[in-house]
Amino acid sequence: MKESFSSPAQLGEYIDHTLLKPEATADQIAQICREARENNLKSVCVNSCWTAFCREQLEGSSVGLAVVVGFPLGAMAPEAKAAEAALAVRQGAVELDMVLNVGFLKSGKLDEMEDDIRGVVAAAGPGVVVKVILETCLLSEDEIVAACQRSVKAGAHFVKTSTGFNAGGATVEHIRLMRNTVGPQVGVKASGGVRSFEDAVKMIEAGADRLGTSSGLAIIRGAQGSSGY
């Protein structure tokens, strides 16, 4: 394994406890905040309309607040993405998970794609972690490499596999490719289809630093029931 976990709490440091469904209610958002606090998870990840609400729910805890930007398509005007990012930070987000403009990538508009990322990084400001969601199920290996390289060049801190709203989620092969491309200094987040302790371990072994999942508690329970945990 990439790291030997001495306790489920250490595994919790990898988990972005996620609820991005459009029908999510205030009670459900409050619940994931409570679960993240009680289980020492790394962060909660929510749509931007819940930013201020989650900041209040997480006040006084060590749980981070991650907010998605340009979600789930990534195809809006770059200025709109940057504005959403800036507002989320003003309202309390400390991490931003932005969706790559896949159409720019597939059109060969790599400079435009990079500028889109750079605009969010600039709007986020210093100290805010920016993760770029590639939507790897839509990309060839060459496109994944190009997206990773341009994300790093634009100043992103993480590359991330998926929104969870498309045809596929994280795979071990894509995590390895992303890790090999960005090197050790940039984070890799596995998201989409990470539902069990076994899934989590496979992704971490392949090079993931973070796991985006709505199954954070199931993963922690799996760790508690696993040999040596």
C-alpha positions as CSV (number, residue, x, y, z in Angstrom):
1,M,0.0,0.0,0.0
2,K,1.0,3.6,-0.5
3,E,0.6,4.1,3.2
4,S,0.0,1.8,6.1
5,F,-3.1,3.0,8.1
6,S,-2.8,2.5,11.8
7,S,-6.5,3.6,12.3
8,P,-9.7,4.4,10.4
9,A,-9.1,8.0,11.5
10,Q,-6.0,8.1,9.2
11,L,-8.2,6.8,6.3
12,G,-10.7,9.6,7.1
13,E,-8.0,12.1,6.2
14,Y,-8.4,11.0,2.6
15,I,-12.2,11.4,2.4
16,D,-14.1,14.3,1.0
17,H,-17.6,13.5,2.2
18,T,-19.7,14.4,-0.8
19,L,-23.4,15.3,-1.5
20,L,-23.9,16.9,-4.9
21,K,-27.4,15.6,-5.8
22,P,-29.7,18.4,-7.0
23,E,-32.5,17.3,-4.7
24,A,-30.3,17.4,-1.6
25,T,-32.1,19.1,1.3
26,A,-30.8,21.3,4.0
27,D,-31.3,18.5,6.5
28,Q,-29.2,16.1,4.4
29,I,-26.5,18.7,4.0
30,A,-26.4,19.3,7.7
31,Q,-26.2,15.5,8.2
32,I,-23.1,15.1,6.1
33,C,-21.4,18.0,8.0
34,R,-22.3,16.3,11.3
35,E,-20.9,12.9,10.0
36,A,-17.7,14.5,8.8
37,R,-17.2,16.1,12.2
38,E,-17.9,13.0,14.1
39,N,-15.7,10.8,12.0
40,N,-12.8,13.3,11.4
41,L,-13.1,13.3,7.7
42,K,-11.0,15.6,5.6
43,S,-13.8,17.7,4.2
44,V,-17.4,18.0,3.0
45,C,-18.0,18.7,-0.7
46,V,-21.2,20.4,-1.8
47,N,-22.8,22.6,-4.5
48,S,-22.1,26.3,-4.1
49,C,-25.6,27.2,-2.9
50,W,-24.8,25.5,0.4
51,T,-21.4,27.2,1.0
52,A,-22.5,29.6,3.8
53,F,-24.8,27.0,5.4
54,C,-21.9,24.5,5.6
55,R,-19.5,27.1,7.0
56,E,-21.9,27.5,9.9
57,Q,-22.4,23.8,10.3
58,L,-18.6,23.1,10.4
59,E,-17.6,26.1,12.6
60,G,-15.1,25.1,15.2
61,S,-14.2,21.8,13.6
62,S,-11.1,20.8,11.6
63,V,-13.3,19.6,8.6
64,G,-12.6,21.6,5.4
65,L,-15.3,23.0,3.1
66,A,-14.9,22.0,-0.5
67,V,-17.3,23.5,-3.1
68,V,-17.7,22.5,-6.7
69,V,-17.4,25.1,-9.5
70,G,-18.9,24.9,-13.0
71,F,-20.5,21.7,-11.9
72,P,-21.3,19.2,-13.5
73,L,-20.6,20.2,-17.1
74,G,-17.8,22.6,-17.0
75,A,-19.0,24.3,-20.2
76,M,-20.1,27.7,-18.9
77,A,-18.2,30.9,-19.7
78,P,-14.8,31.1,-17.9
79,E,-15.9,34.4,-16.4
80,A,-18.9,32.7,-14.8
81,K,-16.6,30.0,-13.3
82,A,-14.3,32.5,-11.9
83,A,-17.2,34.5,-10.4
84,E,-18.6,31.3,-8.8
85,A,-15.2,30.5,-7.4
86,A,-14.7,33.9,-5.9
87,L,-18.1,33.9,-4.3
88,A,-17.6,30.5,-2.8
89,V,-14.3,31.6,-1.2
90,R,-15.9,34.7,0.2
91,Q,-18.6,32.5,1.8
92,G,-16.1,30.2,3.4
93,A,-14.8,27.6,0.9
94,V,-11.2,26.5,1.5
95,E,-11.2,24.1,-1.5
96,L,-12.7,24.3,-5.0
97,D,-13.4,21.3,-7.2
98,M,-13.8,22.8,-10.7
99,V,-14.9,21.0,-13.8
100,L,-12.6,21.1,-16.8
101,N,-14.0,22.4,-20.1
102,V,-13.9,19.0,-21.9
103,G,-15.2,20.6,-25.2
104,F,-12.1,22.9,-25.2
105,L,-9.9,19.9,-24.7
106,K,-11.4,17.9,-27.4
107,S,-11.4,20.9,-29.8
108,G,-7.6,21.2,-29.3
109,K,-8.2,24.6,-27.6
110,L,-5.7,23.8,-24.9
111,D,-4.7,27.4,-24.2
112,E,-8.3,28.3,-23.7
113,M,-8.8,25.3,-21.4
114,E,-5.7,26.3,-19.4
115,D,-6.9,29.9,-19.1
116,D,-10.2,28.7,-17.8
117,I,-8.4,26.8,-15.0
118,R,-6.0,29.7,-14.4
119,G,-9.0,32.0,-14.0
120,V,-10.4,29.9,-11.2
121,V,-7.0,29.6,-9.5
122,A,-6.7,33.4,-9.6
123,A,-10.2,34.0,-8.3
124,A,-9.6,31.5,-5.5
125,G,-6.6,33.4,-4.2
126,P,-3.7,32.2,-2.0
127,G,-4.3,29.3,0.4
128,V,-7.3,27.9,-1.4
129,V,-6.9,24.4,-2.9
130,V,-8.1,24.1,-6.5
131,K,-8.9,20.6,-7.9
132,V,-9.6,20.1,-11.6
133,I,-12.2,17.5,-12.5
134,L,-11.2,15.9,-15.8
135,E,-14.2,13.6,-16.4
136,T,-11.8,10.8,-17.4
137,C,-14.5,8.5,-18.8
138,L,-14.9,11.0,-21.7
139,L,-11.1,11.2,-22.4
140,S,-8.4,9.2,-24.1
141,E,-5.2,8.5,-22.3
142,D,-3.5,11.3,-24.4
143,E,-6.2,13.7,-23.4
144,I,-5.9,12.8,-19.7
145,V,-2.2,13.5,-19.9
146,A,-2.7,16.8,-21.7
147,A,-5.4,17.8,-19.2
148,C,-3.1,17.0,-16.3
149,Q,-0.2,18.8,-17.7
150,R,-2.2,22.0,-18.4
151,S,-3.9,21.8,-15.0
152,V,-0.5,21.8,-13.3
153,K,0.8,24.6,-15.6
154,A,-2.3,26.7,-14.7
155,G,-1.5,26.4,-11.0
156,A,-4.0,23.7,-9.9
157,H,-3.2,21.8,-6.7
158,F,-5.1,18.5,-7.6
159,V,-6.4,16.7,-10.6
160,K,-9.6,14.7,-10.1
161,T,-11.1,11.9,-12.1
162,S,-14.9,12.5,-12.3
163,T,-18.0,14.4,-11.4
164,G,-19.9,11.2,-10.7
165,F,-22.6,12.5,-13.1
166,N,-21.3,10.9,-16.3
167,A,-20.8,7.4,-17.8
168,G,-18.0,6.3,-15.5
169,G,-16.0,7.1,-12.4
170,A,-12.5,6.5,-11.1
171,T,-10.4,3.6,-12.3
172,V,-7.1,2.3,-11.0
173,E,-5.6,2.7,-14.4
174,H,-6.6,6.4,-14.7
175,I,-5.3,7.1,-11.2
176,R,-2.0,5.6,-12.0
177,L,-1.8,7.6,-15.3
178,M,-2.7,10.8,-13.6
179,R,-0.2,10.3,-10.8
180,N,2.6,9.4,-13.2
181,T,1.8,12.6,-15.2
182,V,1.6,15.1,-12.4
183,G,4.4,13.7,-10.2
184,P,4.6,13.8,-6.4
185,Q,4.0,17.5,-5.9
186,V,0.4,17.7,-7.2
187,G,-2.5,15.8,-5.6
188,V,-4.7,13.2,-7.3
189,K,-8.3,12.7,-6.3
190,A,-10.3,9.6,-7.1
191,S,-14.0,10.3,-7.4
192,G,-17.0,8.4,-8.8
193,G,-17.7,4.8,-7.8
194,V,-15.5,4.8,-4.7
195,R,-18.0,3.0,-2.4
196,S,-16.1,0.5,-0.1
197,F,-13.0,0.2,2.0
198,E,-11.6,-2.1,-0.7
199,D,-12.2,0.5,-3.4
200,A,-10.5,3.1,-1.2
201,V,-7.4,1.0,-0.7
202,K,-7.1,0.3,-4.4
203,M,-7.3,3.9,-5.3
204,I,-4.8,5.0,-2.6
205,E,-2.4,2.2,-3.7
206,A,-2.6,3.5,-7.3
207,G,-1.6,7.0,-6.2
208,A,-4.7,8.9,-4.9
209,D,-4.2,11.4,-2.2
210,R,-7.9,12.1,-1.8
211,L,-11.2,10.2,-2.2
212,G,-14.4,12.0,-3.2
213,T,-17.3,9.8,-2.2
214,S,-20.8,9.8,-0.8
215,S,-19.9,6.5,1.0
216,G,-17.4,7.9,3.5
217,L,-19.1,6.2,6.5
218,A,-19.2,2.9,4.7
219,I,-15.5,3.1,3.9
220,I,-14.7,4.0,7.6
221,R,-16.9,1.1,8.8
222,G,-15.1,-1.2,6.3
223,A,-11.8,-0.1,7.8
224,Q,-13.0,-0.7,11.3
225,G,-14.0,-4.3,10.4
226,S,-10.9,-5.1,8.4
227,S,-8.0,-7.1,9.8
228,G,-5.5,-4.8,11.5
229,Y,-7.8,-1.8,11.9
